[in-house]
Amino acid sequence: MKTRQEKISEPRVDREAVARRIREIRGFDLTQAEFARKLGVSQAMLSKYEGGQNTPTMDILLKLKVFSGRSIDWIVTGEEGRGPAI
């Protein structure tokens, strides 16, 4: 039986992979400036997300999810959620 004292290994976010998925969501139809306006961020901040320099906040991840129809799991890890681990 697990106790509260046991540590869960911390997953690492691959910023460059997240950046590629954000660029994929934006596609070729929108400029960075247009997409940034839709997300409610500056073009400079979107550029940092797409360049892997910054990790999107939860608010931005939720907006990306709504815009794209993809899960936050996919945006962050590249994999669709598999449900709770037992």
MARVEXMI-278919 format. One record per residue: chain; x, y negated, z negated of N, C-alpha, C in turn; residue number from 0; residue in one letter. Coordinates in nm, 2 decimals, decimal comma. Layout:
<atoms>
+-------+--------+--------+--------+--------+--------+--------+--------+--------+--------+-----+-----+
| chain |    npx |    npy |    npz |   capx |   capy |   capz |    cpx |    cpy |    cpz |   n | res |
+-------+--------+--------+--------+--------+--------+--------+--------+--------+--------+-----+-----+
|     A |      X |      Y |      Z |      X |      Y |      Z |      X |      Y |      Z | NUM |   A |
...
+-------+--------+--------+--------+--------+--------+--------+--------+--------+--------+-----+-----+
</atoms>
This chain:
<atoms>
+-------+--------+--------+--------+--------+--------+--------+--------+--------+--------+-----+-----+
| chain |    npx |    npy |    npz |   capx |   capy |   capz |    cpx |    cpy |    cpz |   n | res |
+-------+--------+--------+--------+--------+--------+--------+--------+--------+--------+-----+-----+
|     A |   0,08 |   0,12 |   0,00 |   0,00 |   0,00 |   0,00 |   0,09 |  -0,12 |   0,00 |   0 |   M |
|     A |   0,05 |  -0,22 |   0,08 |   0,13 |  -0,34 |   0,09 |   0,10 |  -0,44 |  -0,02 |   1 |   K |
|     A |   0,20 |  -0,50 |  -0,07 |   0,18 |  -0,60 |  -0,17 |   0,19 |  -0,74 |  -0,11 |   2 |   T |
|     A |   0,15 |  -0,84 |  -0,19 |   0,15 |  -0,97 |  -0,14 |   0,29 |  -1,02 |  -0,12 |   3 |   R |
|     A |   0,39 |  -0,96 |  -0,18 |   0,53 |  -1,00 |  -0,18 |   0,60 |  -0,96 |  -0,05 |   4 |   Q |
|     A |   0,54 |  -0,86 |   0,02 |   0,61 |  -0,82 |   0,14 |   0,60 |  -0,93 |   0,25 |   5 |   E |
|     A |   0,71 |  -0,95 |   0,32 |   0,71 |  -1,05 |   0,43 |   0,67 |  -0,99 |   0,56 |   6 |   K |
|     A |   0,60 |  -1,07 |   0,64 |   0,57 |  -1,04 |   0,77 |   0,68 |  -1,10 |   0,86 |   7 |   I |
|     A |   0,73 |  -1,02 |   0,95 |   0,83 |  -1,07 |   1,04 |   0,77 |  -1,19 |   1,12 |   8 |   S |
|     A |   0,85 |  -1,29 |   1,14 |   0,80 |  -1,41 |   1,21 |   0,83 |  -1,40 |   1,36 |   9 |   E |
|     A |   0,72 |  -1,40 |   1,44 |   0,74 |  -1,40 |   1,58 |   0,80 |  -1,53 |   1,63 |  10 |   P |
|     A |   0,88 |  -1,53 |   1,73 |   0,93 |  -1,65 |   1,79 |   0,85 |  -1,68 |   1,92 |  11 |   R |
|     A |   0,83 |  -1,81 |   1,93 |   0,76 |  -1,86 |   2,05 |   0,86 |  -1,89 |   2,16 |  12 |   V |
|     A |   0,84 |  -1,83 |   2,27 |   0,93 |  -1,86 |   2,39 |   0,88 |  -1,98 |   2,46 |  13 |   D |
|     A |   0,93 |  -2,10 |   2,43 |   0,89 |  -2,22 |   2,48 |   0,89 |  -2,23 |   2,63 |  14 |   R |
|     A |   0,99 |  -2,17 |   2,69 |   1,00 |  -2,17 |   2,84 |   0,89 |  -2,09 |   2,90 |  15 |   E |
|     A |   0,85 |  -1,98 |   2,84 |   0,74 |  -1,90 |   2,89 |   0,61 |  -1,97 |   2,88 |  16 |   A |
|     A |   0,59 |  -2,04 |   2,76 |   0,47 |  -2,12 |   2,74 |   0,47 |  -2,23 |   2,84 |  17 |   V |
|     A |   0,58 |  -2,29 |   2,87 |   0,59 |  -2,40 |   2,97 |   0,54 |  -2,35 |   3,11 |  18 |   A |
|     A |   0,59 |  -2,23 |   3,15 |   0,55 |  -2,18 |   3,28 |   0,40 |  -2,16 |   3,28 |  19 |   R |
|     A |   0,34 |  -2,11 |   3,17 |   0,20 |  -2,08 |   3,18 |   0,12 |  -2,22 |   3,18 |  20 |   R |
|     A |   0,17 |  -2,32 |   3,11 |   0,10 |  -2,45 |   3,12 |   0,11 |  -2,50 |   3,26 |  21 |   I |
|     A |   0,22 |  -2,49 |   3,33 |   0,24 |  -2,53 |   3,47 |   0,14 |  -2,45 |   3,56 |  22 |   R |
|     A |   0,13 |  -2,32 |   3,53 |   0,04 |  -2,24 |   3,60 |  -0,11 |  -2,29 |   3,58 |  23 |   E |
|     A |  -0,15 |  -2,32 |   3,46 |  -0,28 |  -2,37 |   3,44 |  -0,31 |  -2,50 |   3,51 |  24 |   I |
|     A |  -0,21 |  -2,59 |   3,51 |  -0,23 |  -2,72 |   3,59 |  -0,24 |  -2,69 |   3,73 |  25 |   R |
|     A |  -0,17 |  -2,60 |   3,79 |  -0,18 |  -2,57 |   3,93 |  -0,12 |  -2,68 |   4,02 |  26 |   G |
|     A |  -0,16 |  -2,67 |   4,14 |  -0,10 |  -2,77 |   4,24 |  -0,20 |  -2,88 |   4,27 |  27 |   F |
|     A |  -0,32 |  -2,87 |   4,22 |  -0,43 |  -2,97 |   4,25 |  -0,42 |  -3,09 |   4,17 |  28 |   D |
|     A |  -0,35 |  -3,08 |   4,05 |  -0,35 |  -3,20 |   3,96 |  -0,20 |  -3,24 |   3,94 |  29 |   L |
|     A |  -0,18 |  -3,37 |   3,94 |  -0,05 |  -3,43 |   3,90 |  -0,04 |  -3,42 |   3,75 |  30 |   T |
|     A |   0,09 |  -3,43 |   3,70 |   0,11 |  -3,43 |   3,56 |   0,03 |  -3,54 |   3,49 |  31 |   Q |
|     A |   0,02 |  -3,66 |   3,55 |  -0,05 |  -3,77 |   3,50 |  -0,20 |  -3,74 |   3,48 |  32 |   A |
|     A |  -0,26 |  -3,68 |   3,59 |  -0,40 |  -3,65 |   3,59 |  -0,43 |  -3,54 |   3,48 |  33 |   E |
|     A |  -0,35 |  -3,44 |   3,47 |  -0,37 |  -3,33 |   3,38 |  -0,35 |  -3,38 |   3,23 |  34 |   F |
|     A |  -0,25 |  -3,47 |   3,22 |  -0,22 |  -3,53 |   3,08 |  -0,34 |  -3,60 |   3,04 |  35 |   A |
|     A |  -0,41 |  -3,68 |   3,13 |  -0,53 |  -3,76 |   3,09 |  -0,64 |  -3,66 |   3,04 |  36 |   R |
|     A |  -0,65 |  -3,55 |   3,12 |  -0,76 |  -3,45 |   3,08 |  -0,73 |  -3,39 |   2,94 |  37 |   K |
|     A |  -0,60 |  -3,37 |   2,91 |  -0,56 |  -3,32 |   2,78 |  -0,56 |  -3,42 |   2,67 |  38 |   L |
|     A |  -0,56 |  -3,55 |   2,70 |  -0,55 |  -3,65 |   2,60 |  -0,41 |  -3,68 |   2,55 |  39 |   G |
|     A |  -0,31 |  -3,65 |   2,64 |  -0,17 |  -3,68 |   2,60 |  -0,11 |  -3,76 |   2,70 |  40 |   V |
|     A |   0,01 |  -3,82 |   2,67 |   0,08 |  -3,89 |   2,77 |   0,14 |  -3,80 |   2,88 |  41 |   S |
|     A |   0,17 |  -3,86 |   2,99 |   0,24 |  -3,78 |   3,09 |   0,38 |  -3,74 |   3,04 |  42 |   Q |
|     A |   0,44 |  -3,82 |   2,96 |   0,58 |  -3,78 |   2,91 |   0,57 |  -3,66 |   2,82 |  43 |   A |
|     A |   0,46 |  -3,66 |   2,73 |   0,44 |  -3,54 |   2,64 |   0,41 |  -3,42 |   2,72 |  44 |   M |
|     A |   0,33 |  -3,43 |   2,82 |   0,30 |  -3,31 |   2,91 |   0,43 |  -3,26 |   2,98 |  45 |   L |
|     A |   0,51 |  -3,35 |   3,02 |   0,64 |  -3,32 |   3,08 |   0,72 |  -3,24 |   2,98 |  46 |   S |
|     A |   0,72 |  -3,28 |   2,86 |   0,80 |  -3,20 |   2,75 |   0,74 |  -3,07 |   2,73 |  47 |   K |
|     A |   0,61 |  -3,05 |   2,73 |   0,55 |  -2,92 |   2,72 |   0,58 |  -2,83 |   2,84 |  48 |   Y |
|     A |   0,57 |  -2,89 |   2,96 |   0,60 |  -2,81 |   3,08 |   0,75 |  -2,79 |   3,10 |  49 |   E |
|     A |   0,83 |  -2,87 |   3,03 |   0,98 |  -2,85 |   3,04 |   1,03 |  -2,76 |   2,93 |  50 |   G |
|     A |   0,94 |  -2,71 |   2,84 |   0,98 |  -2,63 |   2,73 |   1,06 |  -2,70 |   2,61 |  51 |   G |
|     A |   1,05 |  -2,83 |   2,61 |   1,12 |  -2,91 |   2,51 |   1,03 |  -2,92 |   2,38 |  52 |   Q |
|     A |   0,90 |  -2,92 |   2,40 |   0,81 |  -2,93 |   2,28 |   0,71 |  -2,81 |   2,29 |  53 |   N |
|     A |   0,66 |  -2,77 |   2,18 |   0,56 |  -2,67 |   2,17 |   0,42 |  -2,74 |   2,15 |  54 |   T |
|     A |   0,32 |  -2,70 |   2,23 |   0,19 |  -2,77 |   2,22 |   0,13 |  -2,75 |   2,08 |  55 |   P |
|     A |   0,06 |  -2,85 |   2,03 |  -0,01 |  -2,84 |   1,91 |  -0,13 |  -2,74 |   1,93 |  56 |   T |
|     A |  -0,20 |  -2,71 |   1,81 |  -0,32 |  -2,63 |   1,82 |  -0,43 |  -2,70 |   1,90 |  57 |   M |
|     A |  -0,44 |  -2,83 |   1,88 |  -0,54 |  -2,91 |   1,96 |  -0,52 |  -2,89 |   2,11 |  58 |   D |
|     A |  -0,39 |  -2,90 |   2,15 |  -0,36 |  -2,89 |   2,29 |  -0,38 |  -2,75 |   2,34 |  59 |   I |
|     A |  -0,35 |  -2,65 |   2,26 |  -0,37 |  -2,51 |   2,30 |  -0,52 |  -2,49 |   2,32 |  60 |   L |
|     A |  -0,60 |  -2,55 |   2,23 |  -0,75 |  -2,53 |   2,24 |  -0,80 |  -2,60 |   2,37 |  61 |   L |
|     A |  -0,75 |  -2,72 |   2,40 |  -0,79 |  -2,78 |   2,53 |  -0,74 |  -2,71 |   2,65 |  62 |   K |
|     A |  -0,62 |  -2,65 |   2,65 |  -0,58 |  -2,56 |   2,76 |  -0,67 |  -2,44 |   2,77 |  63 |   L |
|     A |  -0,71 |  -2,38 |   2,66 |  -0,80 |  -2,27 |   2,66 |  -0,93 |  -2,30 |   2,73 |  64 |   K |
|     A |  -0,99 |  -2,42 |   2,69 |  -1,12 |  -2,46 |   2,75 |  -1,10 |  -2,49 |   2,90 |  65 |   V |
|     A |  -1,00 |  -2,56 |   2,93 |  -0,97 |  -2,60 |   3,07 |  -0,95 |  -2,48 |   3,16 |  66 |   F |
|     A |  -0,88 |  -2,38 |   3,11 |  -0,83 |  -2,27 |   3,20 |  -0,92 |  -2,15 |   3,19 |  67 |   S |
|     A |  -0,99 |  -2,13 |   3,07 |  -1,07 |  -2,01 |   3,05 |  -0,98 |  -1,89 |   3,00 |  68 |   G |
|     A |  -0,85 |  -1,92 |   2,98 |  -0,76 |  -1,82 |   2,93 |  -0,75 |  -1,83 |   2,78 |  69 |   R |
|     A |  -0,71 |  -1,72 |   2,72 |  -0,70 |  -1,71 |   2,57 |  -0,58 |  -1,79 |   2,52 |  70 |   S |
|     A |  -0,58 |  -1,83 |   2,40 |  -0,46 |  -1,89 |   2,34 |  -0,35 |  -1,79 |   2,33 |  71 |   I |
|     A |  -0,39 |  -1,66 |   2,30 |  -0,29 |  -1,55 |   2,30 |  -0,22 |  -1,55 |   2,43 |  72 |   D |
|     A |  -0,29 |  -1,56 |   2,55 |  -0,22 |  -1,56 |   2,68 |  -0,13 |  -1,68 |   2,69 |  73 |   W |
|     A |  -0,18 |  -1,80 |   2,65 |  -0,10 |  -1,92 |   2,67 |   0,03 |  -1,91 |   2,59 |  74 |   I |
|     A |   0,02 |  -1,85 |   2,47 |   0,14 |  -1,85 |   2,38 |   0,23 |  -1,73 |   2,41 |  75 |   V |
|     A |   0,17 |  -1,61 |   2,44 |   0,25 |  -1,49 |   2,45 |   0,25 |  -1,43 |   2,59 |  76 |   T |
|     A |   0,16 |  -1,46 |   2,67 |   0,15 |  -1,40 |   2,80 |   0,07 |  -1,28 |   2,80 |  77 |   G |
|     A |   0,01 |  -1,24 |   2,69 |  -0,07 |  -1,12 |   2,68 |  -0,20 |  -1,15 |   2,62 |  78 |   E |
|     A |  -0,31 |  -1,08 |   2,67 |  -0,44 |  -1,11 |   2,61 |  -0,45 |  -1,04 |   2,47 |  79 |   E |
|     A |  -0,53 |  -1,10 |   2,39 |  -0,55 |  -1,04 |   2,25 |  -0,60 |  -0,90 |   2,26 |  80 |   G |
|     A |  -0,55 |  -0,82 |   2,16 |  -0,59 |  -0,68 |   2,15 |  -0,68 |  -0,65 |   2,03 |  81 |   R |
|     A |  -0,73 |  -0,76 |   1,96 |  -0,81 |  -0,73 |   1,84 |  -0,72 |  -0,72 |   1,72 |  82 |   G |
|     A |  -0,78 |  -0,71 |   1,60 |  -0,71 |  -0,70 |   1,48 |  -0,63 |  -0,57 |   1,46 |  83 |   P |
|     A |  -0,51 |  -0,58 |   1,41 |  -0,43 |  -0,47 |   1,38 |  -0,48 |  -0,40 |   1,25 |  84 |   A |
|     A |  -0,48 |  -0,27 |   1,25 |  -0,53 |  -0,20 |   1,13 |  -0,42 |  -0,14 |   1,06 |  85 |   I |
+-------+--------+--------+--------+--------+--------+--------+--------+--------+--------+-----+-----+
</atoms>
